[in-house]
Amino acid sequence: MASVTAAVLSLALAVPAYAQGRVAVVRDAEIETLVKEYAAPVLNAAGLKASRVQIVLVNDPSFNAFVDGQRIFINTGALSESAVPNEIIGVIAHEAGHLAGGHQTRLREQIAVAKTLAIVGGLLGAGAVAAGSISGNDGGAEGGAALMAATPSLVQRNLLSYRRSEEMNADQAAARYLNATGQSMQGMLTTFQRFSQSLSLSGVQVDPYQVSHPLPRERIALLEELARKSKFFNAKDPKSLNNRHQLMRAKIAAYSGGAAAVARMFSQDRGSLAARYGDAIATDLSGNSSAALKKLDALIREQPKNPYFHEFRGEVLIKLRKTDEAIKAFARAIKLDRSKSPLIRARHGFALVASGKQGNMKRAIEELRVAIQAEPDNFSAYRHLSQAYGQSGDIANAELIMAEGNFRAGNTRDAKVFAARALQKLPKGSPGAIRANDILTIGK
């Protein structure tokens, strides 16, 4: 019977890698802001509040996305492979269909039912084998063994069939959201055509009952039918949005494959702004920050109000140990950034700390506290805030901040060590001391 249960548990394919703690998350203000802008109208059409749905970028080169809880995970590979924004918008619309349809909750229910059916099937099979053995009836024993062998397969197929139905429902929901927002379904079609081509090139015959997603040709047929009914089929992405999409792709290419990857991606348009942006980033990553700064300054002359050019300029200047200039670059990026990304605020705070100047520490503390208030899980911001307090001579708060940061990051042991140190230095009964004591007593 253990083998029966194991067969059902093997359906952990339904559990995202994130839930198993194996996802490498990417943080970037420019990319996050753009993808959130893609998602906002779609989520609204789905009846979901954008503020409650977190978009998480996954450092993975494959074209994939999935949902877990109230999060939509999108691989960087999907972002870099998508030629136009509409392709990613289609992916987001599909994942929003899963969230709005409550598919995760029902899938967990289906898995629970599947486990029960597998166990019952195993018990029935074991009973038949036992009865056959007692009566000396070999046929009965063989029938029981066959029942035990067949049960996992039947349960698995039932569950996979359910998941295929969910996928089709999510596709149909995505079509509704795209129509409601006046956007084309061409991006979704392109995505599934890509999947279909990959499948045909693999040279493998796929059993449709052994996959959790509908076969691409079936989904393409459905999407084509829905797309032709839409009056927005020929709608195009705004030029400004597409330009930002190309800048995003260039950044990902530079970080994932350097100058060579950027050159391949923009082989037909090497003089474009995106190609030169990717080249500037790749130049910095290769260790030539001085050359990168010159390339970046040329880009800023073309787009002086692009906050992310100034943000990256700040990063380059920090490497060149020109912290005063870096502080100004980040401050300029903050002023231009309409999304008010806490990531840029955190980097501004870091630059102020990196300057080592006592006069900058108060401002650094203010910036980093704003960043943490907006994003309480930014562990790097806690570390830099602790350094700012330390350079200000406030060791008690430096240790309290490290206690809080480690606590938020799930490092309970380190959190308690720092909390104990802070508690020895903080005034008794102060808010800081109360918080340190709370961290110390959690889990006792």
Number of C-alpha atoms within 10 A of each C-alpha: 16 9 14 23 17 13 18 23 15 10 15 11 9 16 15 16 14 15 10 8 8 9 16 13 15 14 14 12 17 21 22 18 17 16 21 19 15 19 22 18 21 27 23 15 19 21 13 17 12 16 9 9 18 15 19 20 23 21 17 17 15 15 17 15 21 20 22 17 12 13 16 20 22 26 22 26 21 21 25 23 17 20 17 20 22 25 22 25 26 28 22 28 30 26 26 31 27 23 24 15 16 13 18 18 11 13 17 13 12 16 19 13 14 22 21 15 19 28 21 16 23 25 17 18 25 18 17 22 23 16 16 18 15 11 10 11 13 14 13 19 22 16 15 24 18 14 19 26 16 16 22 24 16 15 22 23 17 15 22 21 18 16 20 19 14 23 20 19 17 22 24 18 22 28 23 20 25 25 20 15 13 16 23 24 29 20 21 27 21 17 20 18 16 13 17 17 12 12 16 12 9 8 8 8 8 11 8 14 16 12 14 21 18 19 18 20 15 12 21 21 12 15 22 15 11 16 22 13 11 18 12 18 18 13 13 15 14 9 9 8 16 16 17 18 24 25 21 23 27 30 24 23 27 27 15 18 13 21 22 12 19 27 20 14 21 18 11 10 13 15 10 13 18 23 26 22 24 28 26 28 28 26 20 22 16 13 11 16 22 15 12 22 22 13 18 24 16 15 19 17 9 11 12 13 15 15 24 22 21 25 25 21 25 29 23 24 20 20 15 14 14 16 22 15 15 28 25 18 25 29 21 20 26 22 12 16 19 10 14 16 19 22 21 25 25 27 25 29 30 27 28 29 27 22 18 14 11 14 11 17 24 15 16 26 23 14 22 29 20 17 25 21 11 15 15 16 17 19 18 15 27 26 18 25 29 26 26 30 22 16 16 17 12 14 19 22 23 23 26 30 26 25 30 25 27 23 21 16 14 11 13 18 13 16 24 24 17 24 29 19 16 25 22 12 15 18 13 11 9 11 11 19 22 15 18 26 16 13 21 20 10 10 7 4
